[in-house]
Amino acid sequence: MALPTRPLGSSGLHITTVGFGAWAIGGGGWAFSWGPQDDNVSVATMRHALELGINWIDTAAVYGLGHSEEVVGRLLRELPASERPLIFTKCGLHWDINNPMQGAERILNPASIRRECEDSLRRLDIERIDLYQFHWPNKCGTPIEDSWGEMAKLVQEGKVRAVGVSNFGVELLERCEAIRHVDSLQPPFSLINRNAGEADIPWCKNHSTGVICYSPMQSGLLTDTFAASRVARMAGDDWRRNAAEFQEPNLGRNLALRDALRPIAQRHACSVSSVAIAWTLSWPGMTGAIVGARTPAQVDGWIQAATVQLTPEDREEIASAISRTQAGSGPLRPARRASTGTSGS
């Protein structure tokens, strides 16, 4: 099955507009777990996503404290080389293996970046990472110029093909760009969390930097069947139980926005999830969306997002629904061209 692709900035990589997010397949028992997960089901789910045409998987060292990368590595070993997807992963979050429910530290010193790269290559059982990313801005005092310079060295040595950042704002993007081109940015972006649309995504568009957003369904809120009662039934170690968007009054606003997408989904003969993801993909400068799944059926629920084309009327209907429900934060629509003298609200 062929899915549309877009160039990831000027990196030379061409990726399908939806990619597989491997956060949840890290399994349970750590600070930002989605609860227990069967590894065999995880591999079957990723296989299904690839069979439907997806050509990239996004994971991170911290997901499952190394376990997500190991499961992705198992998948890769089972696939012929010609069928292997592009592999994206991240560094910069250090965990205490003796205290897995404690949050990870944000550390981006050069020696640590290099060590983490080698660990990820080992867990994934590959010779080169296609896209290596900083997970969060540094909190250990290392200047970002030194951190980013180490990433440039990893590219020169052939250990990674392209380098990007996640959760960075324009100020840090500018500082990295002065050292070496930033191939990609990975921000949170959804109908609920629209903040990256204000400045970060436009900066990337103007600098030939690709954008792959995460949580386009707001961690499951913008799916067809999510209900308020489900929060209480989540696993005890599911991080969403305590997340602000899953608590009132935000929860009610978010689900009202989700319900407003149903007529649009009916017109396009697709799921509400697909409409929510397609909205992120319609934003100027967006390359692709990372979408998680824990079962093959969940992949089927959003795969149509890759081909749904929202009309201008659809997008205005969505903007009106955001305004009416007061869900989330950030611009309702992309800013218009500066020459018009107006901008999105």
C-alpha positions in Angstrom: 0.0 0.0 0.0 1.5 3.3 -1.1 1.1 6.3 1.3 2.0 9.9 0.4 5.4 11.1 1.4 7.0 14.5 2.1 10.6 15.5 2.3 11.9 15.9 5.9 13.2 19.4 5.3 16.5 19.3 3.5 17.7 16.1 5.1 17.3 13.9 2.0 14.8 11.7 3.9 11.3 11.3 2.4 8.8 10.1 5.0 5.2 9.0 4.9 2.9 11.7 6.4 2.1 9.4 9.3 4.7 7.4 11.2 4.5 4.8 14.0 5.1 6.1 17.5 6.7 3.5 19.8 6.2 5.2 23.2 3.5 2.9 24.5 5.3 -0.3 23.4 7.9 0.4 26.0 5.5 -1.3 28.4 4.7 -0.7 32.0 6.6 0.0 35.2 8.2 3.4 34.5 7.3 7.0 35.2 5.7 7.8 31.8 4.3 4.3 31.0 1.0 3.7 29.2 0.6 0.5 31.2 1.5 -3.1 30.5 2.0 -4.2 26.9 2.7 -7.6 25.3 5.8 -7.5 23.2 4.4 -10.0 20.6 1.4 -7.7 20.1 3.8 -4.7 19.7 5.7 -6.4 17.0 2.5 -7.5 15.2 1.2 -3.9 15.4 4.4 -2.4 13.9 4.4 -5.1 11.2 0.8 -4.1 10.4 1.7 -0.5 10.2 4.5 -1.2 7.7 2.2 -3.4 5.6 -0.2 -0.5 5.3 2.7 1.6 3.9 4.2 3.5 6.8 8.0 3.9 6.3 9.3 5.2 9.6 9.2 4.4 13.3 9.9 6.9 16.1 11.1 5.6 19.4 13.4 6.9 22.2 15.9 5.4 24.7 13.7 6.4 27.6 10.6 4.6 26.4 10.3 1.7 28.7 13.9 2.5 29.9 15.4 1.0 26.8 12.7 -1.6 26.2 10.9 0.2 23.3 14.2 0.3 21.3 14.8 -3.4 22.1 11.3 -4.3 20.7 11.9 -2.2 17.6 15.2 -4.0 17.2 13.5 -7.4 17.4 11.2 -6.3 14.6 14.1 -5.2 12.5 15.8 -8.5 12.9 12.7 -10.3 11.6 12.4 -8.2 8.5 14.4 -8.5 5.2 16.7 -5.5 4.8 14.7 -4.3 1.8 11.6 -4.0 4.0 13.1 -2.2 7.0 11.6 1.2 7.9 13.5 4.4 8.7 14.4 4.5 12.4 14.2 7.7 14.5 15.2 7.8 18.1 16.1 10.3 20.8 18.7 10.9 23.6 19.1 13.2 26.6 16.9 11.6 29.3 18.8 9.7 32.0 16.9 7.3 34.3 17.8 5.5 37.5 17.2 1.8 36.8 16.8 1.3 40.6 14.0 3.8 40.8 12.1 3.5 37.5 9.1 5.5 38.6 11.2 8.6 39.1 11.3 11.0 36.3 14.4 11.1 34.1 17.0 13.8 34.2 17.6 16.1 31.2 21.4 15.7 30.4 23.0 16.7 27.0 26.7 16.7 27.6 28.8 15.5 24.7 30.1 12.3 26.4 26.6 11.3 27.4 25.2 11.9 23.9 27.9 9.7 22.4 27.4 7.0 24.9 23.6 7.0 24.5 24.0 6.8 20.7 26.1 3.7 21.1 23.6 2.2 23.5 20.7 2.9 21.1 22.6 1.4 18.1 23.1 -1.7 20.2 19.5 -2.0 21.4 18.2 -1.4 17.9 20.8 -3.7 16.4 21.6 -1.3 13.5 24.7 0.4 12.2 23.2 3.8 11.6 20.3 5.8 13.1 18.3 7.6 10.4 17.3 10.5 12.6 18.8 11.1 16.0 17.1 13.8 18.2 17.5 15.6 21.5 14.4 14.7 23.5 14.2 17.8 25.7 16.3 20.9 26.3 19.3 20.4 28.5 19.2 21.0 32.3 22.8 20.0 33.2 24.5 23.3 32.3 26.2 22.2 29.1 25.9 25.0 26.4 23.6 23.8 23.6 26.3 24.7 21.2 28.6 22.0 22.7 25.7 19.5 22.7 24.7 20.2 19.1 28.4 20.1 18.0 28.5 16.5 19.2 25.5 15.6 17.1 27.3 17.1 14.1 30.2 14.8 14.8 28.0 11.8 14.9 26.7 12.7 11.4 30.3 13.1 10.1 31.2 9.7 11.6 28.3 8.0 9.9 26.6 6.9 13.1 23.5 8.9 12.3 22.1 10.2 9.1 20.2 13.3 10.2 19.8 15.1 13.5 17.0 17.0 15.0 15.5 18.3 18.3 12.3 17.7 20.2 10.4 20.2 22.4 12.8 23.1 21.4 11.6 26.7 20.9 12.9 29.3 18.4 15.7 30.6 20.6 17.3 27.2 20.9 16.6 26.3 17.3 18.5 29.5 16.3 21.5 28.6 18.4 21.7 25.1 17.0 21.2 26.3 13.4 24.3 28.5 13.9 26.4 25.4 14.5 24.9 22.9 12.1 21.6 22.8 10.2 18.7 21.4 12.2 17.1 18.7 10.1 13.9 18.4 12.1 11.9 19.5 15.0 9.5 17.3 16.9 7.0 19.3 18.9 3.7 18.3 20.6 0.9 19.5 18.2 -2.8 18.7 18.1 -6.2 20.4 18.0 -5.8 20.8 21.7 -2.2 21.7 22.0 -1.7 24.2 19.2 1.1 26.2 20.7 3.9 25.1 18.3 1.9 26.7 15.5 2.6 30.2 16.8 6.3 30.5 16.1 8.1 27.1 16.1 6.6 25.5 13.0 6.7 28.7 11.0 10.4 29.0 11.9 11.0 25.5 10.6 9.2 26.2 7.4 11.4 29.3 6.8 14.6 27.3 7.5 14.0 24.1 5.5 13.7 22.2 8.8 11.2 19.3 8.8 8.5 19.0 11.4 7.2 15.7 12.8 4.6 16.3 15.5 3.9 14.0 18.4 0.6 13.4 20.2 -1.6 14.6 17.3 -4.6 12.7 19.0 -3.6 14.3 22.4 -2.7 10.9 23.8 -6.0 9.3 22.9 -8.4 12.1 23.7 -9.2 12.8 20.1 -10.2 9.2 19.2 -13.7 8.0 18.3 -14.4 6.0 21.5 -12.6 7.8 24.3 -15.0 8.5 27.2 -14.5 10.4 30.5 -15.2 7.1 32.4 -12.2 5.5 30.8 -9.7 7.6 32.9 -10.7 5.8 36.1 -10.1 2.4 34.4 -6.6 3.2 33.2 -3.7 1.2 34.6 -2.3 2.6 37.8 1.0 3.5 36.2 -0.6 5.1 33.1 0.8 8.7 33.2 -2.4 10.1 31.7 -4.4 9.5 34.9 -2.8 12.7 36.3 -2.4 14.7 33.1 -4.2 18.1 33.1 -6.0 17.5 29.8 -7.5 14.3 31.2 -9.0 16.2 34.3 -12.0 18.5 34.5 -12.8 21.1 33.3 -10.3 20.4 30.4 -11.6 16.9 29.8 -15.1 18.0 29.1 -14.0 20.7 26.7 -11.6 18.3 24.9 -14.3 15.7 24.4 -16.8 18.4 23.2 -14.2 19.3 20.5 -13.7 15.7 19.6 -17.5 15.3 19.2 -17.5 18.4 16.9 -15.3 16.5 14.5 -17.8 13.7 13.9 -19.8 15.4 11.0 -16.5 16.1 9.2 -15.4 12.5 9.7 -18.7 11.3 8.3 -18.3 13.5 5.2 -14.9 12.0 4.5 -15.9 8.5 5.4 -13.1 8.2 8.0 -12.6 8.1 11.7 -12.6 11.1 14.0 -8.9 10.2 14.8 -8.1 10.6 11.1 -9.6 14.0 11.0 -7.7 15.1 14.0 -4.4 13.9 12.6 -5.2 15.3 9.1 -5.7 18.7 10.7 -2.1 18.7 12.0 -0.9 17.6 8.5 -2.7 20.5 6.9 -0.6 23.0 8.8 2.0 24.8 6.6 5.5 23.4 7.3 4.3 20.1 8.8 6.0 17.0 7.4 4.5 14.2 9.3 2.7 13.1 12.4 3.8 10.4 14.9 0.9 8.2 15.8 1.0 5.6 18.5 -0.8 2.2 18.6 -0.8 -0.8 20.8 -2.8 -3.1 18.6 -3.2 -3.6 14.8 -6.8 -2.5 15.1 -5.7 0.9 16.5 -3.5 1.4 13.4 -6.6 0.8 11.3 -8.4 3.5 13.2 -6.1 6.3 12.1 -4.2 5.2 8.9 -6.7 7.1 6.7 -5.2 10.3 8.1 -2.4 10.0 5.5 -4.9 10.5 2.6 -7.7 12.6 4.1 -7.7 16.1 2.5 -9.5 18.6 4.6 -11.2 21.4 2.7 -11.0 25.1 3.7 -14.6 24.7 4.9 -13.6 21.8 7.1 -10.8 23.8 8.6 -13.0 26.8 9.3 -15.6 24.5 10.9 -12.9 23.1 13.1 -11.6 26.6 14.1 -15.2 27.5 15.1 -15.5 24.4 17.2 -12.2 25.2 19.0 -13.4 28.7 19.7 -16.8 27.4 20.9 -15.5 24.7 23.2 -12.6 26.7 24.4 -10.5 23.5 24.3 -6.7 23.8 24.5 -4.5 26.7 23.6 -2.7 28.1 20.6 -3.7 29.6 17.3 -6.9 28.4 15.7 -5.5 28.6 12.2 -2.1 29.3 10.5 -1.1 33.0 10.2 -2.0 34.5 6.9 0.8 35.9 4.7 2.4 39.0 6.2 1.4 41.0 3.1 -2.3 40.8 4.1 -1.6 42.5 7.4 -3.6 39.9 9.3 -2.8 36.8 11.3 -4.5 33.8 12.7 -6.2 34.1 16.0 
